[in-house]
């Protein structure tokens, strides 16, 4: 587990300014450098993952990759495997260019029906046409307090003429 002192100076400054340093210290004890046991199964059941990346100019991007459960999995205590061939991706999404410039990524696994969430920050450690491997640096559950229960409806996995998946949400 990481200690509360692992927060970088910018995080610590915001916590102090908001008067939330004590809460941050307490919450920081759940941050681990590996995927916790129960989260491994949770990750493997997901049909989507929200990915965060930053481009060469430092702008942050959010991307969604989805597929059948199992397309993303915990391949070990500190490794995430994302099988691109088993998932759907928009090749024009900035994520794929961004990771060439900056391999640091954030991942959010969220089950909207139950409001369960799990966050992972890591680094792309292997990339090929089949997929990615991301080495975990930080992994932790997120509080569901501000997440409203939602039900996602299945969409077509076939892209439209412009490569955008269509359907109801």
C-alpha positions in Angstrom: 0.0 0.0 0.0 1.1 3.5 -0.6 1.2 6.0 2.3 -0.6 9.3 2.4 2.8 11.0 1.8 2.8 9.6 -1.8 0.5 12.5 -2.9 2.4 14.7 -5.3 2.9 18.4 -4.2 0.0 19.6 -6.4 -2.4 17.1 -4.9 -1.2 18.0 -1.4 -1.6 21.8 -2.1 -5.2 21.3 -3.2 -6.0 19.1 -0.2 -4.6 21.7 2.2 -6.4 24.6 0.5 -9.7 22.7 0.6 -9.1 21.8 4.3 -9.3 18.1 3.3 -5.8 17.0 4.1 -6.9 14.7 7.0 -9.5 13.0 4.9 -7.0 12.6 2.0 -4.6 11.0 4.4 -7.2 8.6 5.6 -8.4 7.8 2.0 -4.8 7.5 0.8 -4.4 4.4 2.8 -6.5 2.4 0.2 -4.2 3.3 -2.7 -2.2 0.3 -3.6 0.5 -0.4 -6.2 -1.3 -3.6 -7.2 -4.9 -4.7 -8.1 -6.7 -5.9 -5.0 -8.1 -9.4 -5.1 -11.8 -8.7 -5.4 -11.2 -6.1 -8.1 -9.6 -8.6 -10.5 -12.9 -10.4 -11.1 -14.7 -7.1 -11.3 -12.4 -5.8 -14.0 -12.8 -9.0 -16.1 -16.6 -8.6 -16.1 -16.7 -5.1 -17.5 -17.7 -4.4 -21.1 -16.2 -0.9 -21.1 -13.3 1.0 -19.7 -12.9 4.8 -19.6 -9.3 5.7 -20.4 -7.5 9.0 -19.7 -4.4 10.1 -21.6 -2.6 13.3 -22.3 -1.4 14.5 -25.7 2.1 15.9 -26.5 0.9 19.4 -25.4 -0.3 18.1 -22.0 -4.0 18.3 -22.8 -6.0 15.6 -21.1 -8.3 13.3 -23.1 -11.0 10.9 -22.1 -11.8 7.8 -24.3 -14.1 4.9 -24.0 -13.2 1.4 -25.3 -15.8 -1.3 -25.1 -16.2 -5.0 -25.9 -17.5 -8.2 -24.6 -16.7 -9.0 -21.0 -13.1 -10.2 -20.8 -11.7 -7.9 -23.4 -10.0 -6.1 -20.5 -8.6 -8.2 -17.7 -6.2 -8.2 -14.7 -3.4 -10.2 -16.2 -1.6 -10.2 -12.8 -1.5 -8.3 -9.6 0.0 -5.3 -11.3 -0.8 -5.7 -15.0 -3.9 -4.9 -17.1 -4.4 -6.5 -20.5 -6.6 -4.8 -23.0 -7.3 -6.9 -26.1 -8.0 -4.5 -28.8 -9.2 -7.1 -31.3 -11.8 -8.3 -28.8 -13.0 -4.8 -28.1 -14.2 -1.9 -30.2 -12.0 1.1 -30.7 -12.1 4.1 -32.9 -8.7 4.3 -34.5 -9.1 8.0 -34.9 -9.5 8.4 -31.1 -6.6 10.5 -29.7 -5.8 7.9 -27.1 -3.9 5.8 -29.6 -1.7 8.7 -30.6 -1.4 10.0 -27.1 0.1 6.9 -25.6 3.0 7.1 -28.1 3.8 10.6 -26.8 3.0 9.9 -23.1 2.5 6.3 -21.9 0.9 7.3 -18.6 -2.8 6.4 -18.5 -5.7 6.4 -16.1 -8.5 3.8 -16.2 -11.9 3.8 -14.7 -13.9 0.6 -14.5 -17.5 1.4 -13.6 -20.6 -0.7 -13.2 -23.4 1.9 -13.4 -26.2 -0.4 -12.3 -24.5 -1.1 -9.0 -22.4 2.2 -8.8 -19.2 0.1 -8.2 -16.0 1.8 -9.5 -12.3 1.0 -9.5 -9.6 3.3 -10.6 -6.1 2.4 -11.9 -3.3 4.7 -12.9 -0.4 3.2 -14.8 1.9 3.1 -17.8 1.5 1.4 -21.1 4.3 -1.2 -21.0 3.6 -3.1 -24.1 1.6 -2.3 -27.3 1.0 -4.1 -30.5 -1.9 -4.6 -32.9 -3.5 -7.2 -30.6 -3.7 -4.9 -27.6 -2.0 -3.2 -24.7 -0.5 -4.1 -21.4 -0.6 -1.5 -18.7 1.6 -1.7 -15.6 -0.3 -0.6 -12.5 1.2 2.2 -10.4 -1.9 3.1 -8.4 -5.1 1.1 -7.9 -8.0 1.9 -5.6 -11.8 1.8 -5.3 -13.8 5.0 -5.7 -16.6 6.2 -3.6 -20.0 5.8 -5.4 -21.5 8.8 -3.6 -22.1 11.0 -6.6 -22.8 8.2 -9.1 -26.5 7.7 -10.0 -27.6 4.2 -10.9 -28.1 3.8 -14.6 -28.9 1.1 -17.0 -26.9 1.0 -20.3 -28.7 -0.5 -23.3 -26.8 -2.7 -25.7 -25.6 -0.9 -28.8 -24.5 -2.1 -32.2 -20.9 -3.0 -32.3 -20.8 -2.1 -36.0 -19.6 1.4 -36.8 -21.5 3.7 -39.0 -20.1 5.1 -42.2 -18.0 7.5 -40.2 -16.7 4.8 -37.9 -18.9 5.9 -35.0 -21.0 3.2 -33.3 -24.7 4.0 -33.2 -27.6 3.1 -31.1 -29.7 4.2 -28.1 -28.1 5.0 -24.7 
